[in-house]
Amino acid sequence: MSDVADESTWAFKTADSTLHTGSEHAVDPEDLVMAAGREPTPELIEKARRALEEHGPAAVERFLP
């Protein structure tokens, strides 16, 4: 018997559960900032946007295993 929890069993979402890794859909700049463990500010979001333009979806691999 498997006790695998799905999203509907959780009463709340953690910051990690709101991140997108690119497997479901494209990573956006806010995802990249949060993957780095930082709060999304306009400056950091702009920096992340440039990183995504330069490196594409691989930019998130610097932060996620």
C-alpha distances in whole Angstrom, upper triangle without the diagonal:
4,7,9,12,15,19,19,17,20,23,25,25,26,29,27,25,28,29,29,29,31,28,28,31,34,34,37,39,38,34,36,38,35,33,36,35,38,39,40,44,47,48,44,43,47,46,42,44,46,44,42,45,46,42,40,37,37,38,35,34,36,34,30,29
4,6,9,12,15,16,14,17,20,22,22,23,25,23,21,24,25,26,25,27,24,24,28,31,31,33,36,34,31,33,34,31,29,32,32,35,36,37,41,43,44,41,40,43,42,39,40,43,40,38,41,42,39,37,33,33,35,31,30,33,30,27,25
4,6,9,13,13,11,13,17,18,19,20,23,21,19,22,23,24,24,26,24,24,27,30,30,32,34,32,29,31,32,29,27,30,29,32,33,34,38,41,42,39,38,41,41,37,39,41,39,37,40,41,38,36,32,33,34,30,29,32,29,25,25
4,6,10,11,10,12,15,17,16,17,20,18,15,19,20,20,21,23,20,20,23,26,26,28,31,29,25,28,29,26,24,27,27,29,30,31,35,37,39,35,34,38,37,34,35,38,35,33,37,38,35,33,29,29,30,27,26,28,26,22,22
4,7,8,6,8,12,13,13,14,17,15,13,16,18,19,20,22,20,19,22,25,24,27,29,26,23,26,27,24,23,26,25,27,28,29,32,35,36,33,32,35,35,32,33,36,34,32,35,37,34,32,28,29,29,26,26,28,25,22,22
4,6,6,7,11,12,12,14,16,15,11,14,16,17,18,20,18,16,19,22,22,24,26,24,21,24,26,22,22,25,24,26,27,27,31,33,35,32,30,33,34,30,31,34,32,30,33,35,32,30,26,27,28,24,25,27,24,21,21
4,5,6,9,9,9,11,13,13,9,11,14,15,16,18,17,15,18,20,20,22,24,21,19,22,23,20,20,23,22,24,24,24,28,30,32,29,27,31,31,28,29,32,30,28,31,33,31,28,25,26,26,23,24,26,23,20,21
4,6,8,9,10,13,16,16,12,14,17,18,20,22,20,18,20,23,23,24,27,24,22,25,26,23,23,26,25,27,26,27,30,32,34,32,30,33,34,31,32,35,34,31,34,36,34,32,28,30,30,27,28,30,27,24,25
4,7,9,11,13,16,16,13,15,18,20,22,24,22,20,23,26,25,27,29,26,24,27,27,24,24,27,25,27,27,28,31,34,36,33,32,35,36,32,34,37,35,33,36,38,36,34,30,31,31,28,29,30,27,25,25
4,5,7,10,13,13,11,13,16,18,20,23,22,20,22,25,24,25,26,23,21,24,24,21,21,24,22,24,23,25,28,31,33,30,29,32,33,30,31,34,33,31,35,36,34,32,28,30,29,26,27,28,25,23,24
4,7,10,14,15,12,14,17,20,22,25,24,22,24,26,25,25,27,23,22,25,25,21,22,25,23,24,23,24,27,30,32,30,29,32,33,30,32,35,34,32,36,38,36,34,30,32,31,27,29,30,27,25,26
4,7,10,11,10,11,14,17,20,22,22,21,22,24,22,22,23,20,19,22,21,18,19,21,19,20,19,20,24,26,28,26,25,29,29,27,28,32,31,29,32,34,33,31,28,29,28,24,26,27,24,22,24
4,7,8,6,7,11,13,16,19,19,17,19,20,18,19,20,17,15,18,18,14,15,18,16,17,16,17,21,23,26,23,22,26,26,23,25,28,27,25,29,31,29,27,24,25,24,21,22,23,20,18,20
4,5,5,7,9,13,15,18,19,18,19,20,18,18,18,15,13,16,15,12,12,15,13,14,14,15,19,22,24,21,20,24,24,21,23,26,25,24,27,29,27,26,22,23,22,18,20,21,17,16,18
4,5,5,7,11,13,16,18,17,17,18,15,15,15,12,10,12,12,8,9,12,9,11,11,12,16,18,20,17,16,20,20,18,20,23,21,20,24,26,24,22,20,21,19,16,17,18,14,14,16
4,5,5,9,10,14,15,15,16,16,14,14,15,12,10,12,12,8,8,11,10,12,13,14,18,20,21,18,17,21,21,18,20,22,20,19,23,24,22,21,18,18,17,13,15,16,12,11,13
4,6,8,10,13,14,13,14,15,14,15,16,14,11,14,14,11,11,14,13,15,15,16,20,22,24,20,19,23,23,19,21,24,22,21,24,26,24,22,18,19,19,15,17,18,15,13,15
4,7,10,12,13,12,12,13,11,12,13,10,8,12,12,9,10,13,13,14,13,13,17,19,21,18,16,20,20,17,18,22,20,18,22,24,22,20,17,19,18,14,16,18,15,14,16
4,6,9,11,10,11,11,8,9,11,9,6,8,10,7,7,11,11,12,13,12,16,18,19,16,14,18,18,14,16,19,17,15,19,20,18,16,13,15,14,10,13,14,12,10,13
4,6,8,7,7,7,6,8,10,10,6,9,11,10,9,13,14,15,16,15,18,19,20,17,15,18,18,14,15,18,16,14,17,19,16,14,11,13,13,9,12,14,12,10,13
4,6,7,8,8,6,9,12,12,8,9,12,11,9,12,14,16,17,17,20,21,22,18,16,19,18,14,15,17,15,13,16,17,14,12,8,10,10,7,9,12,10,8,10
4,5,5,5,5,9,12,13,10,11,14,14,12,15,17,19,20,18,21,22,22,19,17,19,19,15,15,17,15,12,15,16,13,10,7,9,11,9,10,13,13,11,13
4,6,7,9,12,16,16,13,14,18,17,15,18,20,22,23,22,25,25,26,23,21,23,22,19,19,21,18,15,18,19,16,13,10,12,14,12,12,16,15,13,13
4,7,9,12,15,16,13,15,18,17,16,19,21,22,23,21,24,25,26,23,21,23,23,19,19,22,20,17,19,21,19,15,12,15,16,14,15,18,17,15,16
4,7,9,13,14,11,13,16,16,15,19,20,21,21,19,22,22,24,21,18,20,20,17,16,19,17,14,16,18,16,13,10,13,15,13,15,18,17,16,17
4,6,10,11,10,11,14,15,14,17,19,19,20,17,20,20,21,18,15,17,17,13,12,15,14,10,12,15,13,10,7,11,12,11,13,16,16,15,17
4,7,8,6,7,10,11,10,13,15,16,16,14,17,17,18,15,12,14,14,10,10,13,11,8,11,13,12,9,6,9,9,8,11,13,12,12,15
4,6,5,7,9,10,11,13,15,14,14,11,14,13,15,12,9,11,12,8,8,11,11,8,11,13,13,10,9,12,11,10,13,15,14,14,17
4,5,5,6,9,10,11,13,12,12,9,11,10,11,8,5,7,8,5,5,9,9,7,10,12,12,11,10,12,10,10,13,14,13,14,18
4,5,5,6,9,10,11,10,9,6,9,10,11,8,6,9,10,8,9,12,12,11,14,16,16,14,13,15,12,11,15,15,13,14,18
4,5,5,6,9,10,10,10,9,12,13,14,11,9,12,12,9,10,13,12,11,14,16,15,13,11,13,11,8,12,13,11,11,15
4,6,5,6,9,9,10,9,12,13,13,9,8,11,10,6,9,11,9,8,12,13,12,11,9,10,8,6,9,9,8,10,13
4,5,5,7,6,7,6,9,10,10,7,6,10,9,6,9,12,11,11,14,15,15,14,13,14,11,9,12,11,9,12,15
4,5,5,5,6,7,10,13,13,10,10,13,13,10,13,15,14,14,17,19,17,17,15,15,13,10,13,12,9,11,14
4,5,7,10,10,14,16,16,12,12,15,14,11,13,16,13,13,17,17,16,15,13,13,10,7,9,9,6,7,11
4,6,9,10,13,15,14,10,11,14,12,10,14,15,13,13,17,17,16,16,14,14,11,9,10,9,6,8,12
4,7,9,12,15,15,11,13,16,14,13,16,18,16,17,20,21,19,19,18,17,14,12,14,12,9,11,14
4,6,9,12,12,8,10,13,12,11,15,17,15,16,20,20,20,20,18,19,15,13,16,14,11,14,17
4,6,10,11,8,9,13,13,12,15,17,17,17,20,22,21,21,20,21,17,16,18,17,14,16,20
4,7,8,6,6,10,11,10,12,14,15,15,18,19,19,19,18,19,16,15,18,17,15,17,21
4,5,5,6,9,10,10,12,14,15,16,18,20,21,21,20,22,18,17,21,19,18,20,24
4,6,5,6,9,10,10,12,14,15,17,18,20,20,20,22,18,18,22,21,20,22,26
4,5,5,6,9,10,11,13,14,16,17,18,19,20,21,17,17,21,19,18,21,25
4,5,5,6,9,10,10,12,14,15,16,17,17,18,14,14,17,16,15,18,21
4,5,5,6,9,10,10,12,14,15,15,15,16,13,13,17,16,15,17,21
4,5,5,6,9,10,11,12,14,14,16,17,14,15,18,17,17,20,23
4,5,5,6,9,10,11,12,13,14,15,12,13,16,14,15,18,21
4,5,5,6,9,10,10,11,11,12,9,9,13,12,12,15,18
4,5,5,6,9,10,10,11,13,10,11,15,15,15,17,20
4,5,5,6,9,9,12,13,10,12,15,15,16,18,21
4,5,5,6,7,9,9,6,9,12,11,13,15,18
4,5,5,5,6,8,6,8,11,12,13,14,17
4,6,6,9,10,9,12,14,15,17,18,21
4,6,9,10,8,12,14,14,16,18,20
4,7,6,5,9,10,11,13,15,17
4,5,6,9,10,12,14,14,16
4,5,6,8,10,12,12,13
4,5,5,8,10,10,11
4,5,6,8,10,12
4,5,6,6,9
4,5,5,6
4,6,8
4,7
4
